[in-house]
Amino acid sequence: MPCRFGPEAMPPRAIRPARKSAAAKATGGLLAASPAGIVGWAWLTAQPDRMVDVVVRAAEQELGRARADDFAIGLVRRRVGGGVPGFVLRSSIVPQGPYPLALTLWTEGGERLGETLLVADAAQLDARLAPGKAAAVEGVLDGLNAGRMTGWAWNSAAPELPVGVELHDGARCLSSGLADQYRPDLAKAGKRGGACGFALEVPVALLDGAAHRLHVRVAGHGIELPNSPVTFGPLLLGALTDEILLLREQVARLSARVEQTVAPDGTFQAGLVRLLADRVAALGDIQIEMVAREMDALRAMHRVAASPAVETAAAA
Amino acid sequence: MSAPDAGIVMFSPLPPRPNGIADYCRELLAGLAGHIGCTVVVEDGTDTAVAPPGVAVLTEAEYRGRPLSHLPHVYQVGNNADHVYMLPYMMQVPGVVVLHDASLHYLLDQATVARGDSGAYAAALECEYGHAGRVLGAQFLSHGLRETAMFQAMRMTGTLLGTARGVIVHSQFAAAQVLASAPGARVTIVPHHVCPPPEPISPSRQRAALGIADHEVMFLSLGFVTRAKQIDRALRALKARLHDLPPFQYVIAGAHRPHEFDVAALVAELGLQDQVKLLDYVEESAFFALTRAADVVINLRHPIGGETSGTMVRALGSGACVVVVDRGPFAEIPDGIAVKLAWDDGFQDRLGETLVRLALDGASRTRIGGAAAAYVATAHGLDRSVAQYLAALDAARHAPAPAWASAAAWEMTAPCAVAAARAQARQVLGPDCVLPRWFLAGAVPRSDDPCRVAVVNATATDRALLAELGHGGASFLGHADFVALPPRTIDLLVLFLGREDPPLQAANAVLAFGGRLALAMAAEANFAPNAVNALLAHGFRVDLRCRETPPSLDMRDEQDGDRDGGVCWLAVKYTEFGVAAGQAAPIAGQAPGREAVLARAA
């Protein structure tokens, strides 16, 4: 999720410490989560000059505390506390999951603020999975199995964390998930106890007769796994051949049409002759076949005087 | 009048519609009504329909509102727009088709092109005449090319006759043509009956009404004035022998078609205005009065399509001396009953001589006319016609409707459905089973409806997989058994082949029209290079060819296809034309055996 106002946009600023007030009502919320920190805001609307101390939790686990005293231009635009009640929580804790993970914001007094913020995978919070460190990701795309795109991925820089993976058809993201499924072969190889396999859903809608190039990438980084992309659909070469044949057929048809027209000098072109020749041949074939059939019928009628197929007046 | 619960339903125009078949039908119904309940269905919008007493007349709308489809149906079919309305019913409720014209091309034209549906016309050409029909249909659609000769040479009767429970024609000649178009048809020959009107006008009164003196010889031609009636030949013969002939008058009575043949212009050109009287369409009573008043009836026709000449039979029945061309159904008239002229280079001179001879020899005219009247009274009597109709209807009632088109509702397997079927098949056959390519490709359609499926040379795996597609009740056959299946009795034929060429000819024979052929081949072998042409030449349109493993959401499926290595085709039968039984299958070439057909004709 993009950071709408990161730490660069919110320089530290000295503001008077908050004073407790039983009547003060806090508002706030979480805005984004990235390896650079968890971003949010908190504000006492009745006492806007007081700063709020907040706690960010993942389920029951506390990820850290922060004072909402950073300036953020986005908050100014939203007319929240003159733009100053922002915060960025830089936590050293990366929750174990399960992902997607719900982050919640609380005041130190235990008051819940705003909605939950969903975090798709650990890579969204872990600075060790930042783009500059993605080379540490290992993995392989195995291919399509029983309607799922399967493979494995593991980050040796953060060996205990699952890696997020995404399936793309061109620029379109079809599905995403964590590489956290157990596979015995990966356990033997010592990759996160074997819990780094993935199986991404492939929508049936892809069986539309068109060719698709399916990419599997590490979530948030665009790093493709080995064997990616996978070409899926009719064989490209066959499709190309068919297309060429179709084009040639159309060109031939158009050429024939052109040839069948009368030339500027009034003479007929060869195409017309061919057309008429085809016509004569067709009419001839029909007449020959029908004469042959009639001969067969007449022979049969003469061969059997009282043919079972023909009840003549005389027979009646 | 309410329709009876038992009896027959007859589709036909009725008088006063100016149509010879309407008159024929009214006469016939007068005889049939004494033996069986008759309901006649006429075209919607018909204001007046004259039927004999005891015969119920319904419009199409009234017919559709009544449960009459269980009764035997009779369709009186002629080659004109008056019969277009009955075409859908002929396909829905197969019955006995009474074919009055050898070619129904103009009828089909009126049902399609005249109503703005040229595509249906082209499709019908393709169905009737296969590859050649497709060429002509495409040229009609793209360039509007269509010769008048096509209306005669391409009869377009195969489907209508092939679906009928029985066919009634009026001559041996027409019967042969029916069997040529629909070899399996049950044909009955019922000679065209004649019912003279109860109170005909006396010949002398009729001649007086026309201004023809008793001493003048009266020549007569009746019916539509078309080029095929060869009236121009008769006029030229009379002109050429004008000085040899006694005083005469030539009466030409019938609806004129000046865009086709301008008889008035020719009469003027030949200077025969004083000897020729042109009348328009005449009522039935006037028709008989004219034939009785005439000395010689000139009833020529060439080219001969095989159509019934009610005019000729009525003229013979009236005791007229009739001159005909000695070809087709006219050649079936016994000698001495009419004057039959060979159609060759000497026809024109021979026609002139004959007309002179007959004009001068009243005794011959009387003798020939008397023999004709006696012959028609016995061979073309209404009672005989009625008896033969009843026998034909009884036979048709007990005959099963001929197998023709497939009515199976197929579900063509979509890729996602194939994926689901694969998963299901793995559950049934085990995760390590090798799924064949025909199954992976969805080459065999799924159907939960009852349909007729034949499978040839299937393995146990094939059987299990076919059961997954809803074909568990299929007939599993060997090659010899499949070839012996009755024609057009299979909706889906699945052939499992090794490297041999597919038996396309036999496949065409056993499949119904619109039926599907699924070819699962271990390898294409010799079939590949001209496969599409071979399928087209055998009356199939290619729907699918799969030699690559189709995309799947499971890599194991692709491995299956690779290990299987097979090829599968799916084709639809659309025609039988040019795929003659017993003819060697020209797998390698695209021509449907023109040489073979020529050899057969020889």
Boltz contact constraints between the chains, C-beta under 6 A:
constraints:
  - contact:
      token1: [A, 143]
      token2: [B, 555]
      max_distance: 6.0
  - contact:
      token1: [A, 144]
      token2: [B, 553]
      max_distance: 6.0
  - contact:
      token1: [A, 144]
      token2: [B, 555]
      max_distance: 6.0
  - contact:
      token1: [A, 146]
      token2: [B, 554]
      max_distance: 6.0
  - contact:
      token1: [A, 147]
      token2: [B, 553]
      max_distance: 6.0
  - contact:
      token1: [A, 202]
      token2: [B, 553]
      max_distance: 6.0
  - contact:
      token1: [A, 204]
      token2: [B, 416]
      max_distance: 6.0
  - contact:
      token1: [A, 207]
      token2: [B, 415]
      max_distance: 6.0
  - contact:
      token1: [A, 207]
      token2: [B, 416]
      max_distance: 6.0
  - contact:
      token1: [A, 233]
      token2: [B, 551]
      max_distance: 6.0
  - contact:
      token1: [A, 235]
      token2: [B, 548]
      max_distance: 6.0
  - contact:
      token1: [A, 238]
      token2: [B, 548]
      max_distance: 6.0
  - contact:
      token1: [A, 278]
      token2: [B, 135]
      max_distance: 6.0
  - contact:
      token1: [A, 279]
      token2: [B, 139]
      max_distance: 6.0
  - contact:
      token1: [A, 282]
      token2: [B, 132]
      max_distance: 6.0
  - contact:
      token1: [A, 282]
      token2: [B, 135]
      max_distance: 6.0
  - contact:
      token1: [A, 282]
      token2: [B, 136]
      max_distance: 6.0
  - contact:
      token1: [A, 285]
      token2: [B, 132]
      max_distance: 6.0
  - contact:
      token1: [A, 286]
      token2: [B, 129]
      max_distance: 6.0
  - contact:
      token1: [A, 286]
      token2: [B, 132]
      max_distance: 6.0
  - contact:
      token1: [A, 287]
      token2: [B, 153]
      max_distance: 6.0
  - contact:
      token1: [A, 288]
      token2: [B, 597]
      max_distance: 6.0
  - contact:
      token1: [A, 289]
      token2: [B, 578]
      max_distance: 6.0
  - contact:
      token1: [A, 289]
      token2: [B, 597]
      max_distance: 6.0
  - contact:
      token1: [A, 291]
      token2: [B, 601]
      max_distance: 6.0
  - contact:
      token1: [A, 292]
      token2: [B, 597]
      max_distance: 6.0
  - contact:
      token1: [A, 292]
      token2: [B, 600]
      max_distance: 6.0
  - contact:
      token1: [A, 292]
      token2: [B, 601]
      max_distance: 6.0
  - contact:
      token1: [A, 293]
      token2: [B, 180]
      max_distance: 6.0
  - contact:
      token1: [A, 294]
      token2: [B, 176]
      max_distance: 6.0
  - contact:
      token1: [A, 294]
      token2: [B, 180]
      max_distance: 6.0
  - contact:
      token1: [A, 295]
      token2: [B, 601]
      max_distance: 6.0
  - contact:
      token1: [A, 297]
      token2: [B, 176]
      max_distance: 6.0
  - contact:
      token1: [A, 297]
      token2: [B, 179]
      max_distance: 6.0
  - contact:
      token1: [A, 297]
      token2: [B, 180]
      max_distance: 6.0
  - contact:
      token1: [A, 298]
      token2: [B, 176]
      max_distance: 6.0
  - contact:
      token1: [A, 310]
      token2: [B, 175]
      max_distance: 6.0
  - contact:
      token1: [A, 310]
      token2: [B, 187]
      max_distance: 6.0
  - contact:
      token1: [A, 311]
      token2: [B, 188]
      max_distance: 6.0
  - contact:
      token1: [A, 312]
      token2: [B, 189]
      max_distance: 6.0
  - contact:
      token1: [A, 313]
      token2: [B, 189]
      max_distance: 6.0
  - contact:
      token1: [A, 313]
      token2: [B, 191]
      max_distance: 6.0
  - contact:
      token1: [A, 316]
      token2: [B, 388]
      max_distance: 6.0
